[in-house]
Protein backbone atom coordinates (compact mmCIF):
# COMPACT_ATOMS: atom_id res chain seq x y z
CA UNK A 1 0.00 0.00 0.00
CA UNK A 2 1.46 3.36 -0.95
CA UNK A 3 1.75 6.24 1.50
CA UNK A 4 -0.97 8.07 -0.41
CA UNK A 5 -3.45 5.24 0.17
CA UNK A 6 -2.21 4.12 3.61
CA UNK A 7 -4.40 5.21 6.47
CA UNK A 8 -2.99 7.96 8.63
CA UNK A 9 -2.05 6.79 12.16
CA UNK A 10 -4.78 9.06 13.54
CA UNK A 11 -7.38 7.37 11.35
CA UNK A 12 -6.19 3.91 12.39
CA UNK A 13 -6.31 4.88 16.08
CA UNK A 14 -9.81 6.35 15.73
CA UNK A 15 -11.16 3.33 13.91
CA UNK A 16 -9.53 0.82 16.27
CA UNK A 17 -11.08 2.64 19.22
CA UNK A 18 -14.50 3.24 17.66
CA UNK A 19 -14.11 7.02 17.72
CA UNK A 20 -15.65 9.51 15.33
CA UNK A 21 -13.66 12.51 14.17
CA UNK A 22 -15.73 14.55 16.61
CA UNK A 23 -14.85 12.23 19.51
CA UNK A 24 -11.17 12.30 18.58
CA UNK A 25 -11.17 16.08 18.17
CA UNK A 26 -12.53 16.45 21.70
CA UNK A 27 -9.87 14.08 23.08
CA UNK A 28 -7.12 15.96 21.27
CA UNK A 29 -8.52 19.41 22.06
CA UNK A 30 -8.78 20.49 18.43
CA UNK A 31 -11.55 21.11 15.91
CA UNK A 32 -13.09 18.45 13.67
CA UNK A 33 -11.82 20.23 10.52
CA UNK A 34 -8.30 20.04 11.97
CA UNK A 35 -8.61 16.27 12.46
CA UNK A 36 -9.98 15.95 8.94
CA UNK A 37 -7.03 17.88 7.47
CA UNK A 38 -4.55 15.74 9.42
CA UNK A 39 -6.16 12.52 8.26
CA UNK A 40 -6.25 13.73 4.65
CA UNK A 41 -2.54 14.62 4.99
CA UNK A 42 -3.29 18.22 4.02
CA UNK A 43 -1.67 19.47 7.25
CA UNK A 44 0.59 17.94 9.85
CA UNK A 45 0.18 18.40 13.59
CA UNK A 46 2.79 20.68 15.14
CA UNK A 47 3.94 21.87 18.54
CA UNK A 48 1.66 21.10 21.47
CA UNK A 49 -0.82 19.27 19.22
CA UNK A 50 1.93 16.93 18.04
CA UNK A 51 3.02 16.21 21.62
CA UNK A 52 -0.58 15.54 22.74
CA UNK A 53 -1.23 13.24 19.79
CA UNK A 54 1.95 11.25 20.38
CA UNK A 55 0.96 10.71 24.01
CA UNK A 56 -2.60 9.79 23.04
CA UNK A 57 -1.51 7.38 20.29
CA UNK A 58 1.56 6.08 22.18
CA UNK A 59 3.87 6.77 19.27
CA UNK A 60 6.82 8.95 18.37
CA UNK A 61 6.50 12.11 16.34
CA UNK A 62 8.45 10.38 13.55
CA UNK A 63 5.89 7.56 13.48
CA UNK A 64 2.94 9.97 13.51
CA UNK A 65 4.40 12.05 10.69
CA UNK A 66 5.34 8.99 8.63
CA UNK A 67 9.10 9.44 8.92
CA UNK A 68 9.41 6.08 10.70
CA UNK A 69 7.20 3.03 10.29
CA UNK A 70 4.83 2.54 13.20
CA UNK A 71 4.99 -0.78 15.00
CA UNK A 72 1.78 -2.74 14.97
Secondary structure per residue as TSV (DSSP state, phi and psi in degrees):
chain	resnum	aa	ss	phi	psi
A	1	X	-	360.0	130.2
A	2	X	-	-76.4	162.1
A	3	X	T	-59.0	-34.5
A	4	X	T	-65.8	-32.2
A	5	X	T	-101.1	-11.7
A	6	X	S	-69.2	141.2
A	7	X	-	-69.9	140.4
A	8	X	-	-65.3	146.0
A	9	X	H	-53.4	-33.3
A	10	X	H	-65.6	-43.0
A	11	X	H	-62.8	-46.1
A	12	X	H	-59.4	-45.8
A	13	X	H	-59.6	-48.2
A	14	X	H	-57.5	-49.5
A	15	X	H	-65.7	-41.2
A	16	X	H	-64.9	-26.3
A	17	X	T	-105.8	8.8
A	18	X	T	63.2	34.4
A	19	X	-	-102.9	139.7
A	20	X	-	-80.6	169.7
A	21	X	H	-61.2	-36.3
A	22	X	H	-63.2	-46.1
A	23	X	H	-59.5	-46.5
A	24	X	H	-65.1	-41.0
A	25	X	H	-59.2	-41.7
A	26	X	H	-64.4	-42.8
A	27	X	H	-61.1	-41.1
A	28	X	H	-84.5	-13.0
A	29	X	T	73.9	33.8
A	30	X	S	-131.4	176.3
A	31	X	-	-84.1	159.5
A	32	X	H	-60.8	-44.0
A	33	X	H	-58.9	-32.3
A	34	X	H	-65.2	-46.2
A	35	X	H	-60.2	-43.0
A	36	X	H	-60.2	-44.3
A	37	X	H	-65.2	-39.6
A	38	X	H	-61.8	-48.3
A	39	X	H	-64.8	-32.8
A	40	X	T	-82.5	-0.1
A	41	X	T	61.5	28.9
A	42	X	S	-86.2	-24.0
A	43	X	S	-143.1	156.5
A	44	X	-	-114.6	143.3
A	45	X	-	-65.5	145.1
A	46	X	-	-135.0	164.3
A	47	X	H	54.2	-131.1
A	48	X	H	-61.1	-36.6
A	49	X	H	-61.1	-43.1
A	50	X	H	-62.8	-44.1
A	51	X	H	-62.6	-44.4
A	52	X	H	-62.1	-43.7
A	53	X	H	-64.7	-40.7
A	54	X	H	-62.9	-39.8
A	55	X	H	-67.0	-43.3
A	56	X	H	-64.8	-41.1
A	57	X	H	-92.6	-3.1
A	58	X	T	53.5	54.1
A	59	X	-	-143.2	168.2
A	60	X	-	-84.7	163.1
A	61	X	H	-63.8	-35.0
A	62	X	H	-62.3	-40.9
A	63	X	H	-66.0	-44.6
A	64	X	H	-64.0	-36.4
A	65	X	T	-89.6	0.2
A	66	X	T	81.6	14.2
A	67	X	S	-79.2	-30.3
A	68	X	S	-130.6	139.5
A	69	X	-	-64.9	134.3
A	70	X	-	-76.4	143.9
A	71	X	-	-84.5	140.5
A	72	X	-	-98.5	360.0
